């Protein structure tokens, strides 16, 4: 008989972060299969990102934030760590106070890697076009951990460089 104890939520999150960073470094050096047929889960996750891109480009931070899980455990890592859905929304409103400061966002080179039925990792690139006065051009990489919730796939950890 094997005794299985549930993992504490914080330990599960730590394990997911470890998997994310290990997977992301391996995946960034691997060439994606150009003939890969996306699963329904992968397509659902890409739809979340396309909806975020659309909301961002119309100047709707709150609409963009709908891609994240509304939870106190949601993490957003950029130039600082924001904890909780409310924290990341506040950070976005501070960092991008106007539509001009938000610019035009585009995602590319998206790779979705399901971990199991409830979790997946997505890596990709972002590009932000905006005027020099509003902060200028920005681009970088991101890695996201998604959780399948009763409201669909939601980002629970966002690490953006």
N, C-alpha and C positions, 0 to 999 in steps of 0.2 A: 504494500500500500504506500502510495506516494502522497505526502502532505503538501498541498499547494497553498501558499499564503498569498493573498493579493499584494501586489507591489504598492507601496505608498505612492501617491500621486507625484510627489516631488522626485522620487527615484525613477519613476516611469519617464518623466520629463527629462531628467538627466540622461537616461539611456537613449532617448530619442535624439537629444542634442549630440551625443557621442556618435550615434549612427549617422546623423545628418552630416557632421563634419568629416567623418571617415568616408562616407559615400561621396560627398561633394568633391573632395580632393581627387578621388579615384575617377569620378565621372568627368571632371573637367579635362582630364588627360585622355579619356577614352573617346573614340569617334562614335557618334550615334549611328544606328543602323538606318540608312536612308530609305529602306523599304519597310520599315516598321509600321504595322497597322495599329493605330491607337485603340485601346480598350475603351468601353463606355466610361470607366472611372477616370482615365486620362483625359478624355474629351470633356468630362464634367469639370475637371480642375482647370483646364485651359479656358473653359467658358467663364469661370470665376475671374480669371486674369483679364480676359477680354472685356468683361463688364467693368472691372476696375479701371482699365485703360479708358473706356468710354466715359465713365463718370468723371475721372480726372480731367479729361480733355474738355469737358463742359464746365469745369470749375467746381465740381461737386465733391468736396472732401468727405462729407457724410455718406454719400453714395459709394464712394471708393472704399470707405471703411467697412461697408457691408460684407466685403470679402473676408473679414477677420471674424473670429469667434468672439462674441460679446461675453467675455469672461475675465475675472480678475487674474487668471493664470496666463493670459495671452502675453507673449513677449515680443518686443520690437527692438532689435539691436542695430543701431547705426552709429552716429557719433556719440551716442549715449544709450542707456538701456531704459526703455519705457516698459513698465509693468502694468498690465491690465488694458482692456479695450479702451476704457476712458482715457488712460494715460497716452496711448498711441494716437487717439483722435486729437487730444489736446496738443501733442507734439506736432502733428501735421498742421493744425490750425496756426500754431506759433511759427513754424518754419515756412509756411506758404500762406500768408495772410490775404493775398489777392489772386485772381485768376491769372494775371500777368506773371506773378511770382511762380505760379504752378507750371506755366508753359504748356508744352505739348509732350505727352508721355507716349513712348512706344516700348513694347516688350519684344524680344527676339530670342532665338535659339533656346526655346523652352524645351525642357526635358522633364517628363513626369516619371517618377519611379515609385510604384506602389510598394509599400512595406508589408502590408497585410490588408484585410478587408476594411479597416478603420483608419489607417494612416498611410500617407504618401509624402514623398519629398519631391519638390519641384525646384529646378535650378534654371537660371536664364540670365539674360542681360536686359538692362533698361537703358533708355536714352531719354534725356529731358532737354528739349529745345526751348530756349527762352532768351530774351534780350539780355545784353550785357548788364544793363541797369538793374535787372531783376535777378542777377546771379549768374548769368551766362549758361553755356552748355554744360551739362553734367551727364555722366554715364558711369555704369558700373555693373557689378554682378549681384545676384541675390540668390539665396537659398531659403526655401519656405518649407515648413512642415505643415501639412494639411491633416485635419481630422474630419472624418465623415460624421456629421451630426444629424439630428432630426430636421435641421434647416438646410441640409446639403453640405458640401465640402467647404470647410472654413479654415483659414490660416490660423495656426496657434503659435507658431514661432516664425518670425521674419528676421533674417540676417541680411542686411543690405550694405554693400560697400560703396 
